[in-house]
Amino acid sequence: MLTSIQLSEQAKNALSRFKDTTKQTYEEVILNLIKIAEIQKRKQEKLLIEECKEMAEENLRIAKEWESTLIDGLDRKEKWEELEEGI
């Protein structure tokens, strides 16, 4: 089933710039642009997943470094002075 769509002259000219040949139809141009967009989306998703994995590994490494420290992070031998009121 064929259908028609309305395009502004500006949109038609933009699509024309994507034609590889003068014989290429606007449908072929649009389908090619959709294919390119889908490929780019998959690449971005893959990169995002890889970046999340790297961040998780880095966070795990940092957490392991801190495992051996005291929960409050203070040295038990360290002496603390109480702060005066109003400071």
C-alpha angles and dihedrals in degrees: 000000000000124000134178131228130199119237131182116242088251092056091046091051091049090052090047090059088060094055113114092200135010089247094057111108125231088243090058090049092050093047090049091051090049090051091050091048091051092050091050091049091053090048091051092049091050092049091048091052091049092049091050090051091051091049091049091051091049092048090050091050091051092047091052090051090055096045093089095053124091115271092245092040092234129127109242091219094052114108119221127199119215115247119244117248115266098028 
